[in-house]
């Protein structure tokens, strides 16, 4: 199925309108309905958080401005979205859900409720830990937490990184938690100089164990999005365009499926993975990667992968307006949420105020 949607520009965009055209496979709506979930996609290139929901057996997409939207973390009570200089926090106001947007079409209402100013630390993935938000601070090559008294609070860095410096020394970009604690992280190289990962990015990527720093998987091309499912570690070998499985008991690595785009961002639901796909730019960052051999055939969107069958079974493809996806997250139990972000007016939404009920 094919649809298009004109989108208002972000506050920093000089273009008045951005037309987004997309197509999706027939199984996307039934699968989201069966799983009882909706999806969040972030795209830093377009500066949007894309909400993918279902209402009355029809796909519902909405686009919300977040300057350079990157990592997204879904918690029990709130959602965090990483941006250029800020990390934003949204909370659900379910009592408003049926009254916002088109009445009686939404089952959740997420409103912006705060933000932490970190300056540009190149936030990548985020995850809600047992006690706090875990932030992948790529510019300073560390995992950090937030505190209102500081830009950020360093918590861990790879043992080969000798000091805290704003130099993107190893391109630490992804994090997987186990029992609410950071357990695995992806880096593009075991390097300790400014941008030192760049020359050998096609071969030197690896997955590290946290906090030991021991190597779990290596020889990867720009790995992203480590995820745990049962006793296996799943990771995107982005520069190769593949989804890989690492057996934690043996360390054996296996390529499960090759995808028609640069994979980055992954959400797991049972036997299925929802994987973000990006086109690659002709820049030094993406140069000399194996995936560039298929440059003209790469797609941007969301691939549906059956992990048991080891194949792609569906696709949401952005044909214009969006070229890159960074993160993919699920909202379990929510089918069609409404979002009001930091630039609601630019999204085309009226302001929403909430005040306490009067006493007495």
Secondary structure, 3 states (H helix, E strand, C coil): CEEEEEEECCCCCCCCEEEEEEEECCHHHHHHHHHCEEEEEEECCCCEEEEEEEECCEEEEEEEECCCCCCEEECCCEEEEECCCEEEEEEECHHHHHHCCCCCCCCEEEEEEEEEECCCCCEEEEEECCCCEEEEECCCCEEEECCCCCCCEEEECCCCCCCCCCCCCCCCCEEEEECCEEEEEEECCCCCCCCCCCCCCCCCEEEEECCCCCEEEEEECCEEEEEEECCEEEEEEHHHCEEEEEECCCCCEEEEEECCCEEEEEEEECCEEEEEEECCCCCCCCCCCHHHHHHHHCCEEEEEEECCCCEEEEEEEEEECCCCCCEEEEEECCCCEEEECCCHHHHCCCCCCCCCCCCC
